[in-house]
Amino acid sequence: MRAGGRATRTACAARRTAPLLLLAALVMALAACAGGEDSVVAGRRPSHPGPSQPVSGTGAAGGAGGAGGAGSASGPPVVSGGPPVVSSGPLSPGPSRDVTAPNLVRPDPSLINLRPLRWSKATVTGGGRTVLVDFVLGAAPCGQLGRVDVGSRPDAVTVTLLIGDRPDYDCSGPRPLIAMLARTTVTLDAPVGARPVRDGAA
């Protein structure tokens, strides 16, 4: 009787502890799985820092910052090695031109329909043998300088300007009202001396 009762109690205790052992084994298995997944996640390293991930410096400066416990201010990394910034100072002005100076012109012997034109000023230079004659011309190709006639008398020198039109252009119609100050150079055979220079078209 004693041996049978002891065996019965042992079997009952084994039945009671079997579920506990099975539950403990299940808990250990779950814990092992969770630990393996954490190790895999912890083992991942991003190939490059994302926009929100800080970029740490390398080299001696980075090590010193980490050892001191105070790093640099967070922000985007500074990229060096780009093209240098070129700055220029104020540009120096070029040579100025007097807009009121007359344009130098020469007579064109191919012009037709010649007619006299009055000039505004005559300046004697070059020892009295050169006369600079200033006048006003219209828009090309009509009314351009075609010829200069010079008359020399004992009491005066006469300079007559003749303007004409290009033969391949019709100047009979209306023309734009454009004028420019012009100048031509007249060379004399004898010095002007004390004689006045007169306009032959006046």
Phi, psi and omega in degrees: 000319182292319180293321180292323179291324179293322179292322180295319180293323179294319179295320180294320179295322179295322179293326181286324183276343180299313178298325180295318178296319179297320179293320179296319179296321179295319179297319180294323178295317179297319179297321179296319178297315180298319179295323178293321179293320178297322180293324178294315180296318180294334182279351180283139177231129180295142180293328178208149182295140178278181182298327184267358182267132181290148178256118181269147179281159179243165177094195185293322181296317180295319179295320180295321179296320180291322182290324181285342180085001180230105180273181177283165181296140181290148180167177180293145180294147179274124182261122180254168177095007178282179180293142180292149178279125183257125178240147181235148178276184179296138180284138178282136180294145178283180180296131182278150179237135179288112182289344179272355180290141180288155176273131180282127180230157176239152179296142178250107184290351181276354182287153180239174180057052183290142180210150184288149178226133180284140175259166186258331183204146176230127181241125181269126179222185174062042178071021177091001181258354180237136178234124175265116184252123179258140181203178182244129178249152175271192183285135176290153009262016180258147176066043179257164184290122182251327183199154176232121178257137181238130175239130182242121176235165180299333184257352182190164173242128183249130178239123181239124177265136177238126178251156181209186184240155175290139184290340182263017182224140180271110181256018182279337182274184178294147182233154179295143181275076179239134180225151176220151178278126184236162179215140175230153183255128181245125179258128183261156177283330181227150179300150180293317182071226181267006182281147176281154176257122184247156180270119181288343179268359182281000000 
